[in-house]
Amino acid sequence: MDKVSRKRDRLEVIHDILKIVRDRHNSIKPTPLLRYSNLSSSSFSDYYKELVLKELVREESDKKGRKFVTLTDKGFKFLEKYKYILGFIEEFEL
C-alpha cells in the first residue's frame, strides 16, 4: 500500500503532533495544533491527553492566561529516537 492512501499509525500521529510543536519554536496554542495535526477533535483530544500524561508535552500559560503547548525533554528525545528508527527501517528496506 502506498504511503499516500494509508492511515497513519499511532506512532506516526504522535510523531507528527510533537514535530508540529517543535517546528513552531516549541510553543503553539492547542487549537492551531489540532488544526495542523489533521485529526478529528475527539481523536486529537485522546492523543493530547496521552502526551500530557506521558510527559511528552506540557501546557503552559502566559501572563494573560493563554495556553501554549511545549515539548518536554522527553518529547524532544522521542523525536530524536523516532528519526533513528526510521533511518534503521530505511537502511534495511523494511
LOFIFI-9860 format. One record per residue: x, y, z of N, C-alpha, C in turn; residue in three letters. Coordinates in steps of 0.2 Angstrom, whole numbers. Layout:
BEGIN
+-------+-------+-------+-------+-------+-------+-------+-------+-------+------+
:   n_X :   n_Y :   n_Z :  ca_X :  ca_Y :  ca_Z :   c_X :   c_Y :   c_Z : resn :
+-------+-------+-------+-------+-------+-------+-------+-------+-------+------+
:     X :     Y :     Z :     X :     Y :     Z :     X :     Y :     Z :  ALA :
...
+-------+-------+-------+-------+-------+-------+-------+-------+-------+------+
***
This chain:
BEGIN
+-------+-------+-------+-------+-------+-------+-------+-------+-------+------+
:   n_X :   n_Y :   n_Z :  ca_X :  ca_Y :  ca_Z :   c_X :   c_Y :   c_Z : resn :
+-------+-------+-------+-------+-------+-------+-------+-------+-------+------+
:     4 :    -6 :     0 :     0 :     0 :     0 :     4 :     6 :     0 :  MET :
:     3 :    11 :    -4 :     7 :    17 :    -4 :     6 :    22 :     2 :  ASP :
:    11 :    26 :     3 :    10 :    30 :     9 :     5 :    35 :     9 :  LYS :
:     3 :    37 :     3 :    -2 :    42 :     2 :    -9 :    40 :     5 :  VAL :
:   -11 :    34 :     3 :   -18 :    31 :     4 :   -19 :    28 :    11 :  SER :
:   -13 :    26 :    14 :   -14 :    23 :    20 :   -15 :    27 :    26 :  ARG :
:   -18 :    25 :    32 :   -19 :    29 :    38 :   -13 :    29 :    42 :  LYS :
:   -12 :    34 :    45 :    -6 :    35 :    49 :    -7 :    30 :    55 :  ARG :
:    -1 :    27 :    57 :    -2 :    23 :    63 :    -1 :    27 :    70 :  ASP :
:    -2 :    24 :    75 :    -2 :    28 :    82 :     5 :    32 :    83 :  ARG :
:    11 :    28 :    82 :    17 :    32 :    82 :    18 :    37 :    78 :  LEU :
:    16 :    37 :    71 :    16 :    42 :    67 :    12 :    48 :    69 :  GLU :
:     6 :    47 :    71 :     2 :    53 :    74 :     6 :    56 :    80 :  VAL :
:     8 :    52 :    84 :    12 :    55 :    90 :    18 :    59 :    87 :  ILE :
:    22 :    56 :    83 :    27 :    60 :    80 :    25 :    66 :    77 :  HIS :
:    20 :    66 :    73 :    18 :    72 :    69 :    16 :    78 :    74 :  ASP :
:    12 :    76 :    79 :    10 :    81 :    84 :    16 :    84 :    87 :  ILE :
:    21 :    80 :    90 :    27 :    83 :    93 :    31 :    87 :    88 :  LEU :
:    31 :    85 :    82 :    35 :    88 :    77 :    32 :    95 :    75 :  LYS :
:    25 :    95 :    75 :    22 :   102 :    74 :    24 :   107 :    80 :  ILE :
:    24 :   104 :    86 :    25 :   109 :    92 :    33 :   111 :    91 :  VAL :
:    37 :   106 :    90 :    44 :   108 :    89 :    45 :   113 :    83 :  ARG :
:    42 :   112 :    78 :    43 :   116 :    72 :    40 :   123 :    72 :  ASP :
:    36 :   124 :    77 :    33 :   131 :    79 :    37 :   134 :    85 :  ARG :
:    43 :   133 :    85 :    48 :   136 :    90 :    46 :   134 :    97 :  HIS :
:    43 :   127 :    97 :    42 :   124 :   104 :    36 :   128 :   108 :  ASN :
:    32 :   131 :   104 :    26 :   134 :   108 :    21 :   135 :   103 :  SER :
:    15 :   132 :   104 :     9 :   133 :   100 :     3 :   132 :   104 :  ILE :
:    -2 :   136 :   102 :    -9 :   136 :   106 :   -12 :   129 :   104 :  LYS :
:   -16 :   126 :   108 :   -19 :   120 :   107 :   -24 :   120 :   101 :  PRO :
:   -27 :   125 :    99 :   -32 :   125 :    93 :   -28 :   124 :    87 :  THR :
:   -23 :   129 :    85 :   -19 :   128 :    79 :   -16 :   121 :    79 :  PRO :
:   -14 :   118 :    85 :   -11 :   111 :    85 :   -16 :   106 :    83 :  LEU :
:   -22 :   107 :    85 :   -27 :   102 :    82 :   -28 :   103 :    75 :  LEU :
:   -28 :   109 :    72 :   -29 :   110 :    65 :   -23 :   107 :    61 :  ARG :
:   -17 :   108 :    63 :   -11 :   106 :    60 :   -10 :    98 :    60 :  TYR :
:   -13 :    95 :    65 :   -12 :    88 :    66 :   -17 :    84 :    62 :  SER :
:   -22 :    87 :    59 :   -26 :    84 :    54 :   -30 :    78 :    57 :  ASN :
:   -32 :    79 :    63 :   -36 :    74 :    67 :   -43 :    76 :    68 :  LEU :
:   -48 :    72 :    70 :   -54 :    74 :    72 :   -53 :    77 :    79 :  SER :
:   -57 :    81 :    82 :   -56 :    84 :    88 :   -56 :    79 :    94 :  SER :
:   -60 :    74 :    93 :   -60 :    68 :    98 :   -54 :    64 :    98 :  SER :
:   -51 :    63 :    92 :   -45 :    59 :    92 :   -39 :    63 :    94 :  SER :
:   -39 :    70 :    92 :   -34 :    74 :    95 :   -34 :    74 :   102 :  PHE :
:   -40 :    75 :   105 :   -40 :    75 :   112 :   -38 :    69 :   116 :  SER :
:   -39 :    63 :   113 :   -36 :    57 :   116 :   -29 :    57 :   116 :  ASP :
:   -26 :    59 :   110 :   -19 :    59 :   109 :   -16 :    64 :   114 :  TYR :
:   -19 :    70 :   114 :   -16 :    75 :   118 :   -16 :    73 :   125 :  TYR :
:   -21 :    70 :   128 :   -21 :    68 :   135 :   -16 :    63 :   136 :  LYS :
:   -15 :    59 :   131 :    -9 :    54 :   132 :    -2 :    57 :   132 :  GLU :
:    -1 :    62 :   128 :     5 :    65 :   128 :     7 :    69 :   134 :  LEU :
:     2 :    72 :   137 :     2 :    76 :   143 :     4 :    71 :   149 :  VAL :
:     0 :    65 :   149 :     0 :    60 :   154 :     7 :    57 :   154 :  LEU :
:    10 :    56 :   148 :    17 :    53 :   147 :    22 :    58 :   147 :  LYS :
:    20 :    64 :   149 :    25 :    69 :   149 :    30 :    71 :   143 :  GLU :
:    27 :    70 :   137 :    30 :    72 :   131 :    29 :    79 :   129 :  LEU :
:    23 :    82 :   132 :    22 :    89 :   131 :    19 :    91 :   137 :  VAL :
:    19 :    98 :   138 :    16 :   101 :   144 :    12 :   107 :   142 :  ARG :
:     7 :   109 :   146 :     4 :   115 :   144 :     6 :   121 :   149 :  GLU :
:     8 :   126 :   146 :    10 :   132 :   150 :     5 :   138 :   148 :  GLU :
:     5 :   143 :   153 :     1 :   149 :   152 :     5 :   155 :   152 :  SER :
:     3 :   160 :   148 :     7 :   166 :   148 :     3 :   170 :   153 :  ASP :
:     6 :   177 :   154 :     3 :   181 :   159 :    -4 :   183 :   158 :  LYS :
:    -7 :   182 :   152 :   -14 :   184 :   151 :   -18 :   177 :   151 :  LYS :
:   -15 :   172 :   153 :   -19 :   166 :   154 :   -20 :   161 :   148 :  GLY :
:   -17 :   164 :   142 :   -17 :   160 :   136 :   -13 :   153 :   137 :  ARG :
:   -16 :   148 :   134 :   -12 :   141 :   135 :    -8 :   140 :   129 :  LYS :
:    -2 :   137 :   130 :     3 :   135 :   125 :     5 :   128 :   126 :  PHE :
:     6 :   125 :   121 :     9 :   118 :   122 :    16 :   118 :   120 :  VAL :
:    20 :   115 :   124 :    28 :   115 :   123 :    30 :   107 :   124 :  THR :
:    36 :   106 :   121 :    38 :    99 :   122 :    42 :    99 :   128 :  LEU :
:    43 :    93 :   131 :    47 :    92 :   137 :    53 :    89 :   134 :  THR :
:    58 :    88 :   138 :    65 :    85 :   136 :    63 :    78 :   134 :  ASP :
:    58 :    74 :   137 :    56 :    68 :   135 :    53 :    68 :   128 :  LYS :
:    49 :    73 :   126 :    46 :    74 :   119 :    52 :    75 :   114 :  GLY :
:    57 :    79 :   116 :    62 :    80 :   111 :    66 :    73 :   110 :  PHE :
:    67 :    70 :   115 :    70 :    63 :   115 :    66 :    58 :   110 :  LYS :
:    60 :    58 :   111 :    55 :    54 :   107 :    57 :    56 :    99 :  PHE :
:    57 :    62 :    98 :    58 :    64 :    91 :    65 :    62 :    88 :  LEU :
:    70 :    62 :    92 :    76 :    60 :    91 :    77 :    53 :    89 :  GLU :
:    74 :    49 :    94 :    74 :    41 :    93 :    69 :    39 :    87 :  LYS :
:    64 :    43 :    86 :    59 :    41 :    80 :    63 :    42 :    74 :  TYR :
:    67 :    47 :    73 :    71 :    48 :    67 :    76 :    43 :    66 :  LYS :
:    79 :    40 :    72 :    84 :    35 :    72 :    81 :    28 :    69 :  TYR :
:    75 :    27 :    72 :    71 :    21 :    70 :    69 :    21 :    63 :  ILE :
:    67 :    27 :    60 :    65 :    27 :    53 :    72 :    26 :    49 :  LEU :
:    77 :    29 :    51 :    84 :    28 :    47 :    85 :    20 :    47 :  GLY :
:    84 :    17 :    53 :    86 :    10 :    53 :    81 :     6 :    48 :  PHE :
:    75 :     8 :    48 :    70 :     4 :    44 :    72 :     5 :    36 :  ILE :
:    73 :    11 :    35 :    75 :    13 :    28 :    82 :     9 :    26 :  GLU :
:    87 :     9 :    30 :    93 :     6 :    29 :    92 :    -2 :    27 :  GLU :
:    88 :    -5 :    31 :    86 :   -12 :    30 :    80 :   -13 :    25 :  PHE :
:    78 :    -8 :    22 :    72 :    -8 :    17 :    66 :   -13 :    20 :  GLU :
:    65 :   -11 :    26 :    59 :   -15 :    30 :    52 :   -11 :    29 :  LEU :
+-------+-------+-------+-------+-------+-------+-------+-------+-------+------+
***
